[in-house]
Amino acid sequence: MDTNDVDDVDNLYDDGKITDTVPKDIKDGQDRGDKILSENSFFKDFIGLMQNSSFNDFYNEYFQSWSDIETMIFYMKVYKAVEYGYVTQFYVPIDMSLMTFILHKIMTTTSMRRTAISIFRDSKNGDCSDNEVFCKLLNFNSLENEKRLK
């Protein structure tokens, strides 16, 4: 389609759907995409996540290089493992401040960070699940006591 055929690009869309000014193959692609979204939960979740403005801001800030991406995935894995371990031990969701403290403690304590990285590498190879291994990294009672002291 020649862009000169359309006076205003915004007129291509009507409530998020492509209108009749767009070639049939593009409309067919949208129809097929709608079908995929209704049948495939991965694509529905992925597209929803990618269209989320908070996630986009996070993505644009922290997913600049492959090293950044691996670091963010590492943080996410540690977060989920800590969350699981805490709920398993205390039967309540972890407080956001305590989660922040624990993540910071893991990342700023050389021995904990090295252990966590080693576990992360093992989990990338499929040797163990997040839940099995990261829980071994933490002693919530000692971390909670240390938080009270500082």
C-alpha positions as CSV (number, residue, x, y, z in Angstrom):
1,M,0.0,0.0,0.0
2,D,1.3,3.4,-0.9
3,T,1.3,5.7,2.1
4,N,0.1,8.5,-0.2
5,D,-3.2,6.7,-0.5
6,V,-4.0,7.5,3.1
7,D,-4.3,11.0,4.4
8,D,-4.2,10.1,8.0
9,V,-2.6,7.0,9.4
10,D,-5.0,7.0,12.4
11,N,-7.8,6.4,9.9
12,L,-6.4,2.9,9.3
13,Y,-7.7,1.8,12.7
14,D,-11.2,1.6,14.1
15,D,-11.3,0.5,17.8
16,G,-8.0,-1.3,17.4
17,K,-9.1,-3.2,14.2
18,I,-7.7,-2.5,10.8
19,T,-10.4,-0.9,8.5
20,D,-11.3,-1.4,4.9
21,T,-8.5,1.0,3.7
22,V,-5.9,-1.8,4.4
23,P,-5.2,-4.6,1.9
24,K,-7.0,-7.9,2.3
25,D,-3.9,-9.9,3.2
26,I,-3.2,-7.6,6.2
27,K,-6.8,-8.0,7.4
28,D,-6.5,-11.8,6.9
29,G,-3.4,-11.7,9.0
30,Q,-5.3,-9.9,11.7
31,D,-8.1,-12.4,11.6
32,R,-5.6,-15.3,11.8
33,G,-3.8,-13.5,14.7
34,D,-7.2,-13.2,16.5
35,K,-7.7,-16.9,16.2
36,I,-4.2,-17.6,17.5
37,L,-4.7,-15.3,20.5
38,S,-8.0,-17.1,21.3
39,E,-6.4,-20.6,21.1
40,N,-2.8,-20.1,22.3
41,S,-2.3,-18.9,25.9
42,F,1.4,-18.2,25.4
43,F,0.8,-15.7,22.6
44,K,-2.1,-14.1,24.5
45,D,0.1,-13.7,27.6
46,F,3.2,-12.6,25.6
47,I,1.3,-10.0,23.6
48,G,-0.4,-8.7,26.7
49,L,2.9,-8.4,28.5
50,M,4.6,-6.6,25.6
51,Q,1.7,-4.1,25.4
52,N,1.8,-3.4,29.2
53,S,3.2,0.1,29.6
54,S,4.9,-0.8,33.0
55,F,6.7,-3.7,31.4
56,N,7.6,-1.7,28.3
57,D,9.2,1.0,30.6
58,F,11.1,-1.8,32.5
59,Y,12.1,-3.5,29.2
60,N,13.4,-0.3,27.7
61,E,15.4,0.6,30.8
62,Y,16.9,-2.8,31.7
63,F,16.9,-5.0,28.6
64,Q,19.6,-3.1,26.6
65,S,22.1,-5.9,26.0
66,W,22.3,-9.7,26.3
67,S,24.2,-9.3,29.6
68,D,21.4,-7.1,30.9
69,I,18.8,-9.6,29.8
70,E,20.6,-12.5,31.5
71,T,21.0,-10.4,34.7
72,M,17.2,-9.5,34.7
73,I,16.3,-13.2,34.1
74,F,18.6,-14.1,37.0
75,Y,16.9,-11.5,39.3
76,M,13.5,-12.9,38.2
77,K,14.5,-16.5,38.9
78,V,15.9,-15.5,42.3
79,Y,12.8,-13.5,43.1
80,K,10.4,-16.4,42.3
81,A,12.6,-18.8,44.3
82,V,12.7,-16.5,47.3
83,E,8.9,-16.0,47.0
84,Y,8.3,-19.8,46.9
85,G,10.7,-20.5,49.7
86,Y,9.2,-17.9,52.0
87,V,5.6,-19.0,51.4
88,T,6.7,-22.6,51.9
89,Q,8.3,-21.8,55.2
90,F,5.9,-19.1,56.7
91,Y,2.6,-19.8,54.8
92,V,2.1,-16.1,54.0
93,P,3.2,-14.0,51.0
94,I,6.6,-12.2,51.5
95,D,6.5,-8.5,52.2
96,M,7.8,-6.3,49.4
97,S,10.4,-4.7,51.7
98,L,11.7,-8.0,52.9
99,M,11.9,-9.3,49.4
100,T,13.9,-6.2,48.4
101,F,16.2,-6.7,51.4
102,I,16.8,-10.4,50.6
103,L,17.5,-9.7,46.9
104,H,19.8,-6.9,47.7
105,K,21.6,-9.1,50.3
106,I,22.0,-11.9,47.8
107,M,23.5,-9.6,45.2
108,T,25.8,-7.6,47.5
109,T,27.1,-10.5,49.5
110,T,29.9,-12.1,47.5
111,S,29.5,-15.7,48.8
112,M,25.7,-15.6,48.4
113,R,25.9,-14.0,44.9
114,R,28.5,-16.7,43.8
115,T,26.3,-19.5,45.1
116,A,23.2,-18.0,43.5
117,I,25.0,-17.6,40.1
118,S,26.2,-21.2,40.4
119,I,22.7,-22.4,41.1
120,F,21.4,-20.3,38.2
121,R,23.9,-21.9,35.8
122,D,22.8,-25.3,37.0
123,S,19.2,-24.5,36.6
124,K,19.9,-23.3,33.0
125,N,21.2,-26.8,32.3
126,G,18.0,-28.3,33.7
127,D,19.8,-29.9,36.6
128,C,17.3,-28.6,39.1
129,S,14.2,-26.4,39.5
130,D,14.2,-22.9,41.0
131,N,12.1,-24.1,43.9
132,E,14.5,-27.0,44.8
133,V,17.7,-25.1,44.8
134,F,17.3,-21.4,45.6
135,C,15.5,-22.3,48.8
136,K,18.8,-23.9,50.0
137,L,20.5,-20.6,49.5
138,L,18.5,-18.7,52.1
139,N,17.9,-18.9,55.8
140,F,14.9,-16.6,56.2
141,N,15.2,-16.4,60.0
142,S,18.8,-15.1,59.9
143,L,18.0,-12.6,57.1
144,E,15.0,-11.4,59.0
145,N,17.0,-10.9,62.2
146,E,19.7,-9.1,60.3
147,K,17.1,-6.7,58.8
148,R,15.8,-5.9,62.3
149,L,19.3,-4.9,63.4
150,K,20.1,-2.6,60.5
